[in-house]
Amino acid sequence: MDGFVQAGRTCKQPPSLVVPESTMAAIAIGPTTTDGSTLRCPVTYDGALRRFFSGDPFVADYDVDLADVPESVAVIPVLAHVCPVAWANGATVRAPAVDAEFLESLREVGNVLVDMYPAFMEGGRIEVGEAVENVTPPSRPAESADVPQTDGGSVATGGDATPADTDAAVLFSGGVDSLSTYIRHREESPALVSVQGWVLKRDQPERWERVWRGIERFADAHGVESHAISSNMLEFLHTPMLQAHYKRYVDGAWYSSVGHGLGMLGLCAPLAYARGYGTVYMAATHTAAFGDPWGSHPRIDDRVRWTGTRAVHDGYELSRQEKLELIADYVREGEEDLTLRTCIYADDGDNCGECEKCYRTAAGLVLAGLDPNEFGYDVDGGTFVDARRDLEAGRFALGEDERFMWRDIRDHVPDDGEYPWPEAEAFFDWLRRADLDDLVDRGGTPLGDRIVRAGMRHTPYPVYARVYSMYDRGRAGADEA
C-alpha cells in the first residue's frame, strides 16, 4: 500500500519515513493516544490554515475500552474531519500511521468531493509514515466502561445490557431516517450508535441525557446494543469560519453539505474495531432526485472503510415520506410507544413543535395516517395554521434541502385525503398550490450574517476572532430576547 495519496493519483511511498518537503500548506496529525475509553489527538497546521481550527486537540469519548485499538485505526476519526478542510485548501495532511484500507478510501472520497464541489475543492496530499495492514478484529463480548465527565458534558454508557449477536451497527438519532434504517435491518439486530457533538452539543448535557435515555429504552426494548460517542469534532474545527468561507458554495452548513458522511462514519471506527462490527449503516437523507451535492451520499459513504468494516449508505431509494410510511407499517405491525426525535431546538430533548422540521415531520406523519401526538409531538389543528403562516412569512432559512422535502410531501398529498383536523386539510390544499421556490426565496440567511461572513473571508485571523466573538454574543442575546 502506498504511503501517501493524492486526489487523482497515487504516489509511491518514499524509502524513508522522512516526509518530503512540499510547497503546499500542511496539517500534522498526532500522535493519537487512547486512555481507557478516551481518544485524544493534537493537530497542528500552517498559519494560513489557522483560521479553520480552534487550537484544541481532537477528543472523542467512547463507552468501550480502546486499549486494543491500534493507533492507525484510532486516528481515523481525526483524519475524517481534517481531510475535507485540507482538500478545500489544497493542503497536505501528515500522519505517523494510518490503516491501509482507510487510506485508500480517503483517496476515493477526496476525488468524489473534488468532483462534487469543483468551485472550491482543490484536493491535496496525505503523507503517512506507514500504511498499516491491520488484522480484522474478532467480535468481542459486551463490555462497559466508566466514562468520566468531560469539560463539554457526559457520555452515557451502554451499561450491562446483554449483547446482541450482530455484526452491524446503525448511526442512530431516533429521527425518521435512522429509524427507517433500523427497521429495514432489524433482523440483523444492529447496534445503535448515537453521537453527541453535532446536532446535540457537548455543552447541552441535560438535553443529551434525555435523548440518550430514550435511545437506551428503544435499544433495551428491541434487544440490541446501544453506544454513545461524545466528541468535540465541530469545536476543534473552527466551524463559524468554515461557514464564512464556504457557505456561498453549499446549500446547507459546512458539516451537513461537505463533511458529515465521512466524519460521522470515521468517528465510529475505534468503536467498530473494538466491538468487531463489520458494517456501519449511515441512513440516507435524500434520494437520487435531489440533484445538489451533500455531505452524506452513496458516492461518499459507500467508499468509507477500514480493516474489518465497511460503511453502507442506506435507504437512498426511499424519500422521507416513503420512510414515514415504512414507519407507519412498522407501527401497525405492533410497535408501541415509539417516539421520533427530529427537532434541533427543543431544550428538553423532545420536539418543539414550532420549527420548520417539526412542522414538516408532523405533516408527513398525518399523511402517513399517524397521529403526531403519539410520536413525541404536540399537534392540533392550530399547528397547521401556524405552519402555513410561518412558511409564508419567510420565518425559516430554507434551502434546496427543505424545498426537496416539502415537494416530497406535496407529491404524496392525495386528492381525497382524510385528516384528523379540518385545518390540516386546508393546509394540504394550500401546499398543493404553493410556490415552493417562492417560499425558499423568502427564508434566506439574515443580512447581518451574510455581511459578517463576507467580511470574515478577508479578515486577518486575530481581528476576526475578536470581532466574530462579539458579534456572536450579540446575536445570541438578540435571539433570546
N, C-alpha and C positions, 0 to 999 in steps of 0.2 A: 504494500500500500504506500502511496506517495506521502511524503512528509509535509507537503503544503499544497494547497489547491488554490485555483483562481477561477473566477467566473469565466466560463467559456473554454477553459483548457485546464489540463492537469500538468503540474511540473514535477520533475523527479526530485527526490529528497537529496539535499547536499550531503557529501560524505561525512561531515562533522555535524555536531549539534549546534554549532555557531550559526545564528541566523544571518544570512547575507544582508548587507546594508541596502536600504531601499529609500527612494525619494518620496514614497507615499507616507502620509500620516499613519501613526501606529497606535494600537491599543494592546497593552500587555495584560494577560490574564494569569492570575495565580501567584503562588501555588494555592490550590484548593485544599482545604482541610476539613475534616469531619470530627466532631466531638460528640459522641453519643448520637443524638438524633438531629444535630445542628450542622449545617454546611455553611462554610464561610469562605469567601474568595475576594482578595483585593483586586482592583482593576486600576491600571494607570494608563495615561494617554498623553498625547502631544497637546500642546497649548491650543491648537486650532480646534481640537475636539472637546476641550474642557467644558464648553457651554452645554454639552449634551449629557453631562454626568454631574451628580450631586457631590461627589467626593467620598461618599460612603462605600464600604465594601458591599458586595452582594452577599445576602444572607437568606437562607431558607431553613425553616424548622419543619421536620417531618415527625411522624408518630411511629417510626420504626428505627431500629438501631442501624446505623450506616457503616458499622465497623468493617463489613466485608465488601463494601462498595469501593472499587478501585478509583484512584484519582482521575483516570481517563474517562470514567463514567460520571463521577461527581462534578466534573467541570462542565458537563453538558448543559445544565440549566443556565449557567453564566453565558456560555457561547450562544445559546439560543436567544438571549436577549441583547447581547452586544453586537452580534454579526449584522442584523439589519441596519443598525446605526452605522456600522463600518461601511457596509455596502452603499449606503446613501451618501457617503463621503469619500468613496474611493480609497478607503483606508486598509492597512494591513492589520490583521489580528494575530497575536503571537501567544502560544500556549505551550507549556512543557510537554504534555502528553494528552492525546485525545483518542477516544475509541475509534477504531478504523472505520467501522460501518457508519458511525455518525459523521465522521469527517467527510466521507463520500456523499452522505445525504445533504450536508451543508453546501457542497458544490452544486448539487442539483437544485436545492431550494433557492440558492443565490441566483442561479440562472433564471429561475421562474420569476423571482421578484424583479430582476432587471428587465425581463420581458414584460411584466405587468405594469411597471412604473418607469418607462424609459425617460420620462421628463426629469427625474431626479435620482434614480438608482444608477450608480456608476459601476457597481461591482467592486471587487477587491480581492486581496490575498489572505489566506490563512496559513501561517507558518507554524509548524509544531516541531518540537524536539523528537517526538516519537509518535507514530500512528500505531496504537496498540491493538493487537488481535486478541481480544478478550475471550474468555471461555464462557459459553452460555450458562447462566446460573441455573441451578436446580430450583424447583418450587420449594418453599420453606414453610414451616408451620407458623401459625399466627403468633405474633408477639406484640406486646405493648411496651411503650417507652414512656417514662415520665418526662414530659416535655416542659422545660422551665418557662416561666413568664418572661416575655421579651419586652423590649422597650416599646414595641408597637402594639402589643396585645398578647393574647394567649392562643395556644393551639389545643383544641380538644383532641383526645386520642380515641382510637377505635376500641379501647378498653379490652375486656377479656372475652369478647364475642367469639363463638366457635367459628373457625374459618370455613368458608365455602370452598368446595372443590372446584377451583376455577383457574383458568389460565388468562383471564381477561379482566380489564378494568375500564371504567367509563368516567370521563371527566363529567362531574355531576354537580349541578347547581340547584336542581329542583325546578328548573324552568321548563318551558314547552319542549325545546329542542333536546335537552339532555334526558328528560323523562321519556320522550318518544324513543330515543336510542336505547335506554334501559329496557323498555317494553319490547322492542324489536329483538333484543339479545338476552332476554330474561332466562331463557333455557340454559345459557352459559353461566348463570349466577355471577355476573360480573361484579367486581368490587367497585364501590362508588368512591371517587376521588374528588374532594372539594378543595378549592383554593381560596385563601384569604390573602388579598393583596392587590386585586384588580377592582372588581365592582364593589366588593366589601373590603374596606381598607383595614390596615393593621391598627389604626387609631380608633377603630369602632368595635372594641371588644365585646360590648354588651349586645350589639346588633348581630355580630358574628356568632356569639354563643347561642342566641335564639335561633338563628338559621341552622347552625350546626346541630342543635338538638333535634330539629325537625328532620334533618337528613339522617341522623342516627336512628330516629324512630322508624323511618321508612326502611332503612337497611335492616334493622332488627326484625321488623315485621315480615321481610321477604327473605330472611336468612342469608344475607350477603354481608361481606366485609365493608367497612367504611374507613376511609383515611382522610385526614386533614393535612394540608400543606399551608404554611404561612410564610410569605416571602416579601421582601422589600423590593421586588423586581422593578416596580414603577417608581420607587423612591430613590434607588441608587442611580437610575437614569433620571435625567432632568426633563421630565415629561412636558412641562409647560414650554420649554424651549424647543423641544421636538415639535410640539404643536405649532409654535410660532413659525418655524421654518417650513413645515411640510403640509400644513392644513390646506394651503392653496392647491395642493396636488391630489388630495384624498377626499373622499366623501365623508368619512367619519373621523374619529380621533386616530392618532398615530398607532396606538396599540391595536385597536379593532381593525383598522384598514391595512396595516402592514405587519404587525409583529405577533399577534396573539396565537395564531396556529402553531408556528414554530416555538414560540415562547412557552405556552401552556403545556404543550406536549413535552418539550425539553425539560420542563420543571418536574415532570413525572419520572424522569429517567432513574434517579437514585432509588426511588420507591419501587419502581418496576423491577429493577435489578435485585434489590434486597428481597422482594417478595416472589420473584420469578414469574411476573406477568408477561406473557408473550404477545399480547395485543392490548393496545390502548385505543379506545374509541373516542373520537372527537366529533360531537354532534354538529351537523351542518347547520348553517344559518340560512342559506339561500338554496335555490335550485339553479340549474343551468340558464334559466330565463333571466336571471339577474346578471346583466352584462358588465357591471362595474367591477374593478379589482377589489379584493377583500383579503384580510389577513389570514383567514381560515378558508381553504379552498382545496378541492381534491388534488390539484396540481402541487399544492404545498404539503398538506397533511399526509397524503399517501406516500410521500417521499421520505418522511421523517422516520428514522430507525436507528437503533443502536444494537449492540450484541444482545441477542436473545429476545428483542422486542421490535415490533413494527407498529406504526400508527395507522389508523383507518379513519378516513373522513366518512361519517355515517349519515345516511338519510338524505343525500343530495337529491334524490328523485322525488322527495316529498316537500310540498310547500308547507308553510307554517299552519295554514288552515287544515291541510290534509293531516298534519301531525296532531292537531286538536281533535280531528275526527278519529284518529287512531287511539288517542287517549280516551275519547268517549266510548269507543268499543271496549276498551280495556276496563273502564268503569262498569259498563253494563255486564261484563263477564263476572262481576262480583267484587271488584276492588272497592274498598270503603275508606273513608277518612283520608282522602288524597288532597294535599294542599299544593298548589302551584305557587312558586315564588319567582316573580318576574320583575318586580319593582326595584329600582336602584335608589329610591329616595326615602322610603319609609324608615324612620329612625328605629322602629320597634322590630325590624327584620321581616315584617309581613309586607302587604301591598298597600300603597297609599290610596289607590282608587281614584286619583285625580291627575296622574301624569299621562302622557301620550301612550306609553306602553301598557299601563293599566287599562285605559280605555280600549286600546286595540285588543288586548287579551280578553277582556270581558265581552267585547263584541264577537270575537271568534268563538268563545265558549257558548254564547247564546245561539250562534249559527249552527254549532255542532249539537245543539239540543241539550246543553247542560246549563245548570243554574250556577252562575259565577259565585254566588254566596256559599256554595258548598265546596269551593276550591280556594278559599282564602281571600275573597274579595267582598266588599260591602257595596252592593249594587242595588239600585232600584230604577224606576222609570226616569227619575231626575238625572241619573248618571248619563243617560244618552242625550238629554237636553244639554247638559254641561259639556259633553264631548263635542257636540256639533258647534256649540258656541266657542269653545276654546280653539278648535281647529280653524274655524272661520276667522277668528280674531288673530291668528298667527301667534298664539301663545307659545308654541313649541318650535324649537330649532329643528326642522325636518330636513332630511336629505334623501338621496336616492334609495337608501336602505328602507326608510319609513314609507316612502312612496310605493316601493315594491310590495311591502307588507299590506298596506291599505288596498292596493289594487287586487291583491290576492283575496282579501276579504270580500271586496266588491264583486269579484268574479264568482264567488260562491253564494251570493245572495239569491235565493230562489224567487220565482215570480209570485208565488203564493205562500210565503212562509208564515208560520205561526209563532208568536213570540209572547213571553210572559208579561210584557208591558206594552201598551199602545205607543209609548214614547220610543221604544226600541224599533217598532215597525216604522214609525216616522223617520227615525234616524237612518235605517237601511234604505228607505225610499230616497232620502236626501243623498246618501252615499252613492247610490246608483247613478245619480245625475251630477255629482260634484266633479269639478275640475281639479284633479289631484295635482296637476302641475302648478296651478294657481295656489293651492294650499301649501305646497312645498316652498314656493317663492315667498309667501308671506312670512314663513317661520324661519328666517335666516339668522346668521350669527349676529349678535348685537354689535352696533357700530363701534362701541368702545373697545370690544375685544379685537375687532379687525384692525383698528388703528394701533393698539398696543402690539399685536402680533407683527404687523408690518414694520414697526419701529424696532422691535426686538431683533429682527433678522439682520440688522445692520448696526447694532449697538455693541460696543466692547463689553466683554463679559462682566467685569466688576461693576460697570454702570448699570447694565441690565439687571444684575442680581439685586441691586438696591431698589431700582425703580419698580420692577415687577413685584417684589415682595410688598411694597407699599400699595401698589395697585390691587394686588390680590386680596390684601387685608381689607381695603376699602370696599371692594366688590362683595366680599363675604358679608361685611356689615350691612350693605345695601340689601343683599338677598334675605337677610334675617329680619329686616325692618318690616 
